[in-house]
Amino acid sequence: MGDSYTAGGPIGTLQEKSGFCQRSSRNYPTLVATDLDVPLTDVSCGGATSTDLLESARGRPAQIDAITPRTRVVTIGVGGNDQGFYGNLVLTCPDVSKPGQPGTPCRDRLGSQLATTIPAIGDKVGAALAAVATKAPKAEILLVGYPRLMPPSGTCAQAPYAAGDVTWMASLESDLAATLAATARARGVTFVPMYNRSKGHDVCSGDDAWVNGMNPPAGDGLFLHPNAAGERAIADAVVRAFPDVPND
């Protein structure tokens, strides 16, 4: 279950019948299932919010409909689209914030708007986790965090913003990671902390980057999303966190 970070987008070939959800055949759920030789039902979808996990959207059923009382493990990667969090940053910052500009022009535009966003995301994700736990009471649930996009400071061609905004955006990512971790802990869910694990793999990391900048190579994912290396890294982290479950 999850959004475009889970679905993967155009990394390699798309899964059959994934449609506008753009589920890659090399996304982390598929890689985990292959590594562990376990069956997979992948209902992740680009653009999904926590609400889309629980309610039908864009002509597709709610993602939670794929879960049954016999489901034993559920991985969830969601929250970034809630409250327009990433959407506001991706759509607004490139227009108002440029390399070499002083100050924090994007923060000046969006800061007050985003001030209450992250706590609200925690509430929405928490509600989704609770609903999944209710529908699949025997399932182990893993909430998968987001890998970092921005470096802690500085800028680069793949992060074409004022340096002050890059630092601000990195702090928002850190706050979101902490909120998701706290939400998982409060719900008794395992958290996979990709923000911490992706230190040194942000958009400015060159060949070591786990995420794309503004101009991703063809066939390697979406802009400001995980690339193939990032999906592999997330899969490795999920495999390490994957619980031992009986086969019945």
ChimeraX commands (.cxc) that place a marker at each C-alpha (Angstrom):
marker #1 position 0.00,0.00,0.00 radius 0.5
marker #1 position 1.22,3.50,-0.63 radius 0.5
marker #1 position 1.88,6.39,-2.98 radius 0.5
marker #1 position 4.29,7.01,-5.86 radius 0.5
marker #1 position 7.39,6.43,-3.71 radius 0.5
marker #1 position 6.06,2.90,-3.24 radius 0.5
marker #1 position 4.63,2.43,-6.74 radius 0.5
marker #1 position 7.97,3.49,-8.22 radius 0.5
marker #1 position 6.78,5.03,-11.47 radius 0.5
marker #1 position 8.70,4.50,-14.73 radius 0.5
marker #1 position 11.61,2.47,-13.38 radius 0.5
marker #1 position 12.10,-0.26,-15.95 radius 0.5
marker #1 position 8.76,-1.69,-17.08 radius 0.5
marker #1 position 5.42,-1.07,-15.44 radius 0.5
marker #1 position 3.41,-3.86,-13.87 radius 0.5
marker #1 position 0.63,-5.19,-16.05 radius 0.5
marker #1 position -2.62,-3.25,-15.59 radius 0.5
marker #1 position -1.04,-0.71,-13.24 radius 0.5
marker #1 position -2.51,2.10,-15.37 radius 0.5
marker #1 position -2.13,5.63,-14.07 radius 0.5
marker #1 position -0.88,4.24,-10.73 radius 0.5
marker #1 position 2.44,3.53,-12.49 radius 0.5
marker #1 position 3.56,0.57,-10.42 radius 0.5
marker #1 position 7.04,-0.40,-11.48 radius 0.5
marker #1 position 8.10,-4.00,-11.88 radius 0.5
marker #1 position 11.17,-2.94,-9.92 radius 0.5
marker #1 position 9.53,-1.08,-7.04 radius 0.5
marker #1 position 10.42,-2.02,-3.49 radius 0.5
marker #1 position 7.34,-4.18,-2.81 radius 0.5
marker #1 position 8.19,-6.33,-5.83 radius 0.5
marker #1 position 11.85,-6.53,-4.88 radius 0.5
marker #1 position 10.99,-7.53,-1.30 radius 0.5
marker #1 position 8.57,-10.21,-2.47 radius 0.5
marker #1 position 11.20,-11.58,-4.84 radius 0.5
marker #1 position 13.96,-11.52,-2.23 radius 0.5
marker #1 position 11.85,-13.32,0.36 radius 0.5
marker #1 position 9.87,-15.51,-2.04 radius 0.5
marker #1 position 6.54,-14.40,-0.62 radius 0.5
marker #1 position 3.28,-13.65,-2.46 radius 0.5
marker #1 position 2.53,-9.99,-3.15 radius 0.5
marker #1 position -0.58,-7.95,-3.72 radius 0.5
marker #1 position 0.61,-4.47,-4.75 radius 0.5
marker #1 position -2.07,-1.77,-4.68 radius 0.5
marker #1 position 0.22,1.25,-4.37 radius 0.5
marker #1 position -0.68,4.17,-6.61 radius 0.5
marker #1 position 0.98,7.40,-7.63 radius 0.5
marker #1 position -0.66,10.41,-6.02 radius 0.5
marker #1 position -2.27,8.40,-3.22 radius 0.5
marker #1 position -3.01,9.99,0.13 radius 0.5
marker #1 position -3.81,8.36,3.45 radius 0.5
marker #1 position -7.47,8.85,2.59 radius 0.5
marker #1 position -7.02,6.89,-0.65 radius 0.5
marker #1 position -5.89,3.92,1.40 radius 0.5
marker #1 position -9.32,3.90,3.03 radius 0.5
marker #1 position -11.66,5.26,0.33 radius 0.5
marker #1 position -12.04,4.72,-3.41 radius 0.5
marker #1 position -10.49,7.38,-5.61 radius 0.5
marker #1 position -10.18,8.09,-9.33 radius 0.5
marker #1 position -12.23,5.06,-10.21 radius 0.5
marker #1 position -10.07,2.67,-8.20 radius 0.5
marker #1 position -11.10,0.84,-5.03 radius 0.5
marker #1 position -9.68,1.77,-1.67 radius 0.5
marker #1 position -6.29,0.17,-1.17 radius 0.5
marker #1 position -7.44,-1.37,2.08 radius 0.5
marker #1 position -9.92,-3.48,0.10 radius 0.5
marker #1 position -6.97,-5.70,-0.87 radius 0.5
marker #1 position -6.49,-6.70,2.78 radius 0.5
marker #1 position -8.28,-9.64,4.37 radius 0.5
marker #1 position -8.27,-11.08,7.90 radius 0.5
marker #1 position -5.74,-13.64,6.63 radius 0.5
marker #1 position -3.22,-10.99,5.54 radius 0.5
marker #1 position 0.00,-11.50,7.48 radius 0.5
marker #1 position 2.23,-8.55,6.51 radius 0.5
marker #1 position 1.35,-5.09,5.22 radius 0.5
marker #1 position 3.86,-2.47,4.14 radius 0.5
marker #1 position 2.62,1.11,3.87 radius 0.5
marker #1 position 4.41,4.13,2.42 radius 0.5
marker #1 position 2.17,7.17,2.61 radius 0.5
marker #1 position 1.84,10.68,4.02 radius 0.5
marker #1 position 3.80,12.84,1.61 radius 0.5
marker #1 position 0.73,13.71,-0.46 radius 0.5
marker #1 position -1.44,14.42,2.58 radius 0.5
marker #1 position -2.35,18.07,3.12 radius 0.5
marker #1 position -0.62,18.87,-0.19 radius 0.5
marker #1 position 2.75,18.60,1.55 radius 0.5
marker #1 position 5.07,17.56,-1.29 radius 0.5
marker #1 position 2.77,19.04,-3.91 radius 0.5
marker #1 position 3.12,22.53,-2.46 radius 0.5
marker #1 position 6.89,22.25,-2.33 radius 0.5
marker #1 position 7.29,20.75,-5.80 radius 0.5
marker #1 position 4.90,23.14,-7.53 radius 0.5
marker #1 position 5.77,26.37,-5.75 radius 0.5
marker #1 position 9.46,26.28,-4.88 radius 0.5
marker #1 position 10.79,26.01,-8.47 radius 0.5
marker #1 position 8.86,29.15,-9.41 radius 0.5
marker #1 position 9.95,31.36,-6.55 radius 0.5
marker #1 position 13.32,30.03,-5.38 radius 0.5
marker #1 position 16.45,30.08,-7.55 radius 0.5
marker #1 position 20.13,29.30,-6.94 radius 0.5
marker #1 position 22.05,32.32,-5.75 radius 0.5
marker #1 position 19.02,34.08,-4.29 radius 0.5
marker #1 position 19.48,35.35,-0.73 radius 0.5
marker #1 position 17.24,34.26,2.09 radius 0.5
marker #1 position 14.41,31.73,1.87 radius 0.5
marker #1 position 11.92,32.87,-0.77 radius 0.5
marker #1 position 9.99,29.58,-0.84 radius 0.5
marker #1 position 9.83,29.40,2.93 radius 0.5
marker #1 position 8.60,32.97,2.93 radius 0.5
marker #1 position 5.81,31.94,0.57 radius 0.5
marker #1 position 4.83,28.60,2.13 radius 0.5
marker #1 position 6.11,28.58,5.69 radius 0.5
marker #1 position 2.93,29.69,7.41 radius 0.5
marker #1 position 0.83,27.43,5.18 radius 0.5
marker #1 position 2.90,24.37,6.07 radius 0.5
marker #1 position 3.22,25.17,9.78 radius 0.5
marker #1 position 0.38,22.84,10.78 radius 0.5
marker #1 position 0.71,20.39,7.91 radius 0.5
marker #1 position 3.07,17.81,9.39 radius 0.5
marker #1 position 1.12,17.16,12.63 radius 0.5
marker #1 position -2.02,16.75,10.51 radius 0.5
marker #1 position -0.20,14.21,8.34 radius 0.5
marker #1 position 0.61,12.22,11.45 radius 0.5
marker #1 position -3.08,12.13,12.37 radius 0.5
marker #1 position -4.12,10.95,8.90 radius 0.5
marker #1 position -1.45,8.27,8.69 radius 0.5
marker #1 position -2.33,7.13,12.20 radius 0.5
marker #1 position -5.97,6.71,11.19 radius 0.5
marker #1 position -4.94,4.63,8.18 radius 0.5
marker #1 position -2.72,2.41,10.33 radius 0.5
marker #1 position -5.55,1.86,12.79 radius 0.5
marker #1 position -7.93,0.88,10.00 radius 0.5
marker #1 position -5.46,-1.61,8.55 radius 0.5
marker #1 position -4.85,-3.14,11.98 radius 0.5
marker #1 position -8.59,-3.53,12.49 radius 0.5
marker #1 position -9.16,-5.23,9.14 radius 0.5
marker #1 position -6.12,-7.49,9.39 radius 0.5
marker #1 position -5.69,-8.14,13.13 radius 0.5
marker #1 position -3.06,-10.86,12.58 radius 0.5
marker #1 position -0.93,-8.79,10.25 radius 0.5
marker #1 position 2.43,-7.27,11.03 radius 0.5
marker #1 position 2.39,-3.70,9.72 radius 0.5
marker #1 position 5.47,-1.83,8.51 radius 0.5
marker #1 position 5.29,1.91,7.92 radius 0.5
marker #1 position 8.02,2.80,5.44 radius 0.5
marker #1 position 9.52,6.27,5.68 radius 0.5
marker #1 position 10.65,8.52,2.85 radius 0.5
marker #1 position 14.28,8.77,1.73 radius 0.5
marker #1 position 15.72,12.26,1.92 radius 0.5
marker #1 position 15.62,14.51,-1.12 radius 0.5
marker #1 position 17.58,17.58,-0.07 radius 0.5
marker #1 position 21.08,17.78,1.39 radius 0.5
marker #1 position 21.32,19.37,4.85 radius 0.5
marker #1 position 22.91,22.48,3.33 radius 0.5
marker #1 position 24.13,23.89,0.06 radius 0.5
marker #1 position 22.64,23.38,-3.37 radius 0.5
marker #1 position 23.38,21.73,-6.71 radius 0.5
marker #1 position 22.03,21.44,-10.23 radius 0.5
marker #1 position 19.57,18.77,-9.09 radius 0.5
marker #1 position 18.31,21.00,-6.27 radius 0.5
marker #1 position 17.96,24.33,-8.10 radius 0.5
marker #1 position 16.77,26.45,-5.20 radius 0.5
marker #1 position 18.13,29.16,-2.98 radius 0.5
marker #1 position 20.52,27.58,-0.48 radius 0.5
marker #1 position 18.39,28.81,2.41 radius 0.5
marker #1 position 15.37,27.03,1.00 radius 0.5
marker #1 position 17.30,23.79,0.54 radius 0.5
marker #1 position 18.15,23.84,4.24 radius 0.5
marker #1 position 14.52,24.62,5.09 radius 0.5
marker #1 position 13.20,21.82,2.87 radius 0.5
marker #1 position 15.66,19.39,4.47 radius 0.5
marker #1 position 14.34,20.37,7.90 radius 0.5
marker #1 position 10.77,19.71,6.75 radius 0.5
marker #1 position 11.77,16.27,5.54 radius 0.5
marker #1 position 13.39,15.54,8.88 radius 0.5
marker #1 position 10.26,16.72,10.72 radius 0.5
marker #1 position 8.07,14.51,8.54 radius 0.5
marker #1 position 10.29,11.50,9.24 radius 0.5
marker #1 position 10.12,12.13,12.98 radius 0.5
marker #1 position 6.35,12.49,12.84 radius 0.5
marker #1 position 5.90,9.25,10.90 radius 0.5
marker #1 position 8.19,7.45,13.35 radius 0.5
marker #1 position 6.18,8.74,16.31 radius 0.5
marker #1 position 2.92,7.78,14.60 radius 0.5
marker #1 position 4.15,4.24,14.00 radius 0.5
marker #1 position 5.34,3.96,17.58 radius 0.5
marker #1 position 2.00,5.17,18.93 radius 0.5
marker #1 position 0.16,2.54,16.86 radius 0.5
marker #1 position 2.51,-0.31,17.71 radius 0.5
marker #1 position 3.74,-0.49,14.12 radius 0.5
marker #1 position 7.29,-1.11,12.89 radius 0.5
marker #1 position 8.83,1.96,11.29 radius 0.5
marker #1 position 11.43,1.68,8.52 radius 0.5
marker #1 position 13.45,4.93,8.87 radius 0.5
marker #1 position 14.57,5.71,5.33 radius 0.5
marker #1 position 15.39,9.35,6.09 radius 0.5
marker #1 position 18.16,8.27,8.45 radius 0.5
marker #1 position 19.33,5.47,6.20 radius 0.5
marker #1 position 19.59,7.72,3.14 radius 0.5
marker #1 position 22.15,10.14,4.58 radius 0.5
marker #1 position 24.65,10.83,1.81 radius 0.5
marker #1 position 22.22,9.70,-0.88 radius 0.5
marker #1 position 20.23,12.91,-1.51 radius 0.5
marker #1 position 19.76,14.57,-4.93 radius 0.5
marker #1 position 23.17,16.24,-4.70 radius 0.5
marker #1 position 25.03,12.95,-4.18 radius 0.5
marker #1 position 25.79,12.24,-7.82 radius 0.5
marker #1 position 26.15,8.54,-8.59 radius 0.5
marker #1 position 25.36,7.74,-4.93 radius 0.5
marker #1 position 21.93,9.40,-5.07 radius 0.5
marker #1 position 18.92,7.25,-4.23 radius 0.5
marker #1 position 16.55,9.91,-5.54 radius 0.5
marker #1 position 16.21,11.83,-8.77 radius 0.5
marker #1 position 16.59,15.56,-9.16 radius 0.5
marker #1 position 14.55,17.69,-11.49 radius 0.5
marker #1 position 15.63,15.86,-14.67 radius 0.5
marker #1 position 15.69,12.09,-14.12 radius 0.5
marker #1 position 17.21,9.79,-16.72 radius 0.5
marker #1 position 14.67,8.02,-18.92 radius 0.5
marker #1 position 13.46,4.80,-17.36 radius 0.5
marker #1 position 14.78,5.57,-13.88 radius 0.5
marker #1 position 11.77,6.98,-12.10 radius 0.5
marker #1 position 10.09,10.32,-11.54 radius 0.5
marker #1 position 11.65,13.65,-10.66 radius 0.5
marker #1 position 12.18,14.15,-6.93 radius 0.5
marker #1 position 11.34,10.47,-6.34 radius 0.5
marker #1 position 13.40,7.34,-5.72 radius 0.5
marker #1 position 15.39,6.00,-8.63 radius 0.5
marker #1 position 16.17,2.31,-9.14 radius 0.5
marker #1 position 18.96,2.47,-6.57 radius 0.5
marker #1 position 16.57,4.09,-4.11 radius 0.5
marker #1 position 13.88,1.45,-4.57 radius 0.5
marker #1 position 16.58,-1.20,-4.06 radius 0.5
marker #1 position 17.77,0.52,-0.88 radius 0.5
marker #1 position 14.22,0.75,0.49 radius 0.5
marker #1 position 13.66,-2.91,-0.36 radius 0.5
marker #1 position 16.83,-3.87,1.52 radius 0.5
marker #1 position 15.66,-1.95,4.58 radius 0.5
marker #1 position 12.20,-3.55,4.45 radius 0.5
marker #1 position 13.71,-7.03,4.10 radius 0.5
marker #1 position 15.78,-6.41,7.24 radius 0.5
marker #1 position 12.65,-5.30,9.10 radius 0.5
marker #1 position 10.40,-8.02,7.69 radius 0.5
marker #1 position 8.91,-10.16,10.44 radius 0.5
marker #1 position 8.97,-13.92,10.67 radius 0.5
marker #1 position 5.45,-15.04,9.92 radius 0.5
marker #1 position 3.86,-18.50,9.80 radius 0.5
marker #1 position 2.82,-19.89,6.43 radius 0.5
marker #1 position -0.77,-20.70,7.34 radius 0.5
marker link #1:1,2 radius 0.2
marker link #1:2,3 radius 0.2
marker link #1:3,4 radius 0.2
marker link #1:4,5 radius 0.2
marker link #1:5,6 radius 0.2
marker link #1:6,7 radius 0.2
marker link #1:7,8 radius 0.2
marker link #1:8,9 radius 0.2
marker link #1:9,10 radius 0.2
marker link #1:10,11 radius 0.2
marker link #1:11,12 radius 0.2
marker link #1:12,13 radius 0.2
marker link #1:13,14 radius 0.2
marker link #1:14,15 radius 0.2
marker link #1:15,16 radius 0.2
marker link #1:16,17 radius 0.2
marker link #1:17,18 radius 0.2
marker link #1:18,19 radius 0.2
marker link #1:19,20 radius 0.2
marker link #1:20,21 radius 0.2
marker link #1:21,22 radius 0.2
marker link #1:22,23 radius 0.2
marker link #1:23,24 radius 0.2
marker link #1:24,25 radius 0.2
marker link #1:25,26 radius 0.2
marker link #1:26,27 radius 0.2
marker link #1:27,28 radius 0.2
marker link #1:28,29 radius 0.2
marker link #1:29,30 radius 0.2
marker link #1:30,31 radius 0.2
marker link #1:31,32 radius 0.2
marker link #1:32,33 radius 0.2
marker link #1:33,34 radius 0.2
marker link #1:34,35 radius 0.2
marker link #1:35,36 radius 0.2
marker link #1:36,37 radius 0.2
marker link #1:37,38 radius 0.2
marker link #1:38,39 radius 0.2
marker link #1:39,40 radius 0.2
marker link #1:40,41 radius 0.2
marker link #1:41,42 radius 0.2
marker link #1:42,43 radius 0.2
marker link #1:43,44 radius 0.2
marker link #1:44,45 radius 0.2
marker link #1:45,46 radius 0.2
marker link #1:46,47 radius 0.2
marker link #1:47,48 radius 0.2
marker link #1:48,49 radius 0.2
marker link #1:49,50 radius 0.2
marker link #1:50,51 radius 0.2
marker link #1:51,52 radius 0.2
marker link #1:52,53 radius 0.2
marker link #1:53,54 radius 0.2
marker link #1:54,55 radius 0.2
marker link #1:55,56 radius 0.2
marker link #1:56,57 radius 0.2
marker link #1:57,58 radius 0.2
marker link #1:58,59 radius 0.2
marker link #1:59,60 radius 0.2
marker link #1:60,61 radius 0.2
marker link #1:61,62 radius 0.2
marker link #1:62,63 radius 0.2
marker link #1:63,64 radius 0.2
marker link #1:64,65 radius 0.2
marker link #1:65,66 radius 0.2
marker link #1:66,67 radius 0.2
marker link #1:67,68 radius 0.2
marker link #1:68,69 radius 0.2
marker link #1:69,70 radius 0.2
marker link #1:70,71 radius 0.2
marker link #1:71,72 radius 0.2
marker link #1:72,73 radius 0.2
marker link #1:73,74 radius 0.2
marker link #1:74,75 radius 0.2
marker link #1:75,76 radius 0.2
marker link #1:76,77 radius 0.2
marker link #1:77,78 radius 0.2
marker link #1:78,79 radius 0.2
marker link #1:79,80 radius 0.2
marker link #1:80,81 radius 0.2
marker link #1:81,82 radius 0.2
marker link #1:82,83 radius 0.2
marker link #1:83,84 radius 0.2
marker link #1:84,85 radius 0.2
marker link #1:85,86 radius 0.2
marker link #1:86,87 radius 0.2
marker link #1:87,88 radius 0.2
marker link #1:88,89 radius 0.2
marker link #1:89,90 radius 0.2
marker link #1:90,91 radius 0.2
marker link #1:91,92 radius 0.2
marker link #1:92,93 radius 0.2
marker link #1:93,94 radius 0.2
marker link #1:94,95 radius 0.2
marker link #1:95,96 radius 0.2
marker link #1:96,97 radius 0.2
marker link #1:97,98 radius 0.2
marker link #1:98,99 radius 0.2
marker link #1:99,100 radius 0.2
marker link #1:100,101 radius 0.2
marker link #1:101,102 radius 0.2
marker link #1:102,103 radius 0.2
marker link #1:103,104 radius 0.2
marker link #1:104,105 radius 0.2
marker link #1:105,106 radius 0.2
marker link #1:106,107 radius 0.2
marker link #1:107,108 radius 0.2
marker link #1:108,109 radius 0.2
marker link #1:109,110 radius 0.2
marker link #1:110,111 radius 0.2
marker link #1:111,112 radius 0.2
marker link #1:112,113 radius 0.2
marker link #1:113,114 radius 0.2
marker link #1:114,115 radius 0.2
marker link #1:115,116 radius 0.2
marker link #1:116,117 radius 0.2
marker link #1:117,118 radius 0.2
marker link #1:118,119 radius 0.2
marker link #1:119,120 radius 0.2
marker link #1:120,121 radius 0.2
marker link #1:121,122 radius 0.2
marker link #1:122,123 radius 0.2
marker link #1:123,124 radius 0.2
marker link #1:124,125 radius 0.2
marker link #1:125,126 radius 0.2
marker link #1:126,127 radius 0.2
marker link #1:127,128 radius 0.2
marker link #1:128,129 radius 0.2
marker link #1:129,130 radius 0.2
marker link #1:130,131 radius 0.2
marker link #1:131,132 radius 0.2
marker link #1:132,133 radius 0.2
marker link #1:133,134 radius 0.2
marker link #1:134,135 radius 0.2
marker link #1:135,136 radius 0.2
marker link #1:136,137 radius 0.2
marker link #1:137,138 radius 0.2
marker link #1:138,139 radius 0.2
marker link #1:139,140 radius 0.2
marker link #1:140,141 radius 0.2
marker link #1:141,142 radius 0.2
marker link #1:142,143 radius 0.2
marker link #1:143,144 radius 0.2
marker link #1:144,145 radius 0.2
marker link #1:145,146 radius 0.2
marker link #1:146,147 radius 0.2
marker link #1:147,148 radius 0.2
marker link #1:148,149 radius 0.2
marker link #1:149,150 radius 0.2
marker link #1:150,151 radius 0.2
marker link #1:151,152 radius 0.2
marker link #1:152,153 radius 0.2
marker link #1:153,154 radius 0.2
marker link #1:154,155 radius 0.2
marker link #1:155,156 radius 0.2
marker link #1:156,157 radius 0.2
marker link #1:157,158 radius 0.2
marker link #1:158,159 radius 0.2
marker link #1:159,160 radius 0.2
marker link #1:160,161 radius 0.2
marker link #1:161,162 radius 0.2
marker link #1:162,163 radius 0.2
marker link #1:163,164 radius 0.2
marker link #1:164,165 radius 0.2
marker link #1:165,166 radius 0.2
marker link #1:166,167 radius 0.2
marker link #1:167,168 radius 0.2
marker link #1:168,169 radius 0.2
marker link #1:169,170 radius 0.2
marker link #1:170,171 radius 0.2
marker link #1:171,172 radius 0.2
marker link #1:172,173 radius 0.2
marker link #1:173,174 radius 0.2
marker link #1:174,175 radius 0.2
marker link #1:175,176 radius 0.2
marker link #1:176,177 radius 0.2
marker link #1:177,178 radius 0.2
marker link #1:178,179 radius 0.2
marker link #1:179,180 radius 0.2
marker link #1:180,181 radius 0.2
marker link #1:181,182 radius 0.2
marker link #1:182,183 radius 0.2
marker link #1:183,184 radius 0.2
marker link #1:184,185 radius 0.2
marker link #1:185,186 radius 0.2
marker link #1:186,187 radius 0.2
marker link #1:187,188 radius 0.2
marker link #1:188,189 radius 0.2
marker link #1:189,190 radius 0.2
marker link #1:190,191 radius 0.2
marker link #1:191,192 radius 0.2
marker link #1:192,193 radius 0.2
marker link #1:193,194 radius 0.2
marker link #1:194,195 radius 0.2
marker link #1:195,196 radius 0.2
marker link #1:196,197 radius 0.2
marker link #1:197,198 radius 0.2
marker link #1:198,199 radius 0.2
marker link #1:199,200 radius 0.2
marker link #1:200,201 radius 0.2
marker link #1:201,202 radius 0.2
marker link #1:202,203 radius 0.2
marker link #1:203,204 radius 0.2
marker link #1:204,205 radius 0.2
marker link #1:205,206 radius 0.2
marker link #1:206,207 radius 0.2
marker link #1:207,208 radius 0.2
marker link #1:208,209 radius 0.2
marker link #1:209,210 radius 0.2
marker link #1:210,211 radius 0.2
marker link #1:211,212 radius 0.2
marker link #1:212,213 radius 0.2
marker link #1:213,214 radius 0.2
marker link #1:214,215 radius 0.2
marker link #1:215,216 radius 0.2
marker link #1:216,217 radius 0.2
marker link #1:217,218 radius 0.2
marker link #1:218,219 radius 0.2
marker link #1:219,220 radius 0.2
marker link #1:220,221 radius 0.2
marker link #1:221,222 radius 0.2
marker link #1:222,223 radius 0.2
marker link #1:223,224 radius 0.2
marker link #1:224,225 radius 0.2
marker link #1:225,226 radius 0.2
marker link #1:226,227 radius 0.2
marker link #1:227,228 radius 0.2
marker link #1:228,229 radius 0.2
marker link #1:229,230 radius 0.2
marker link #1:230,231 radius 0.2
marker link #1:231,232 radius 0.2
marker link #1:232,233 radius 0.2
marker link #1:233,234 radius 0.2
marker link #1:234,235 radius 0.2
marker link #1:235,236 radius 0.2
marker link #1:236,237 radius 0.2
marker link #1:237,238 radius 0.2
marker link #1:238,239 radius 0.2
marker link #1:239,240 radius 0.2
marker link #1:240,241 radius 0.2
marker link #1:241,242 radius 0.2
marker link #1:242,243 radius 0.2
marker link #1:243,244 radius 0.2
marker link #1:244,245 radius 0.2
marker link #1:245,246 radius 0.2
marker link #1:246,247 radius 0.2
marker link #1:247,248 radius 0.2
view
